[in-house]
Amino acid sequence: MAITKTTVRKKTPTPARRVVKPAAPRKTVARRRTATKKKGMLGELFNAAATESAFKSLVGIGAGYYASEKFVASSINPDGDKNGLEIAAKLGIGFLAATIGKMPNVGAGFMASGIKKMFEVAPGGLGLADGKRTNYLNDSNYLNDPKLIPTNVYLNGYTSAYQSQSY
């Protein structure tokens, strides 16, 4: 006779099965539609980041220009006779501030001051150094010159009207 083993199972309660109820019909929720409004012209051109960046640039350029005019010009050229040295110093300091100092806006201010000084002292000055302005309406020779204005017949009687303040 052969001996057989029988396995005895533990009797544990079986878990109760969940009864799935059918889902209730969903209520339809009215979704709100948000209307997107187009920004105005200024809203498209300006935003906070661009405005802040522009302000920082302008302050840097202004600080460089002020420092160049106040400190460099007065220390290098106090008498006004070393213009070439002053121009070279302003341009050189502007270049160094922009490259080595990693302050391009301050360097631009120094450069602007140097270029302004260059225009002021240039021979001939490109019309900027002499400071003369020609007021053609007050120049009676200009109005009566037949080469410049061939219609001087019409203007001769009205020259005083053109020169008066009330006209």
Protein Blocks (a to p, Z undefined) as FASTA:
>chain_A
ZZdddddddddddddddddddddddddddddddddddddfklmmpcfklmmmmmmmmmmm
mmmmmmmmmmmmmmmmmnopammlmmmmmmmmmmmmmmmnopaklmmmmmmmmmmmmmmm
pghjlommnopacdfklmmklmmmmklmmmlmmmmmmmmmmmpmkZZ
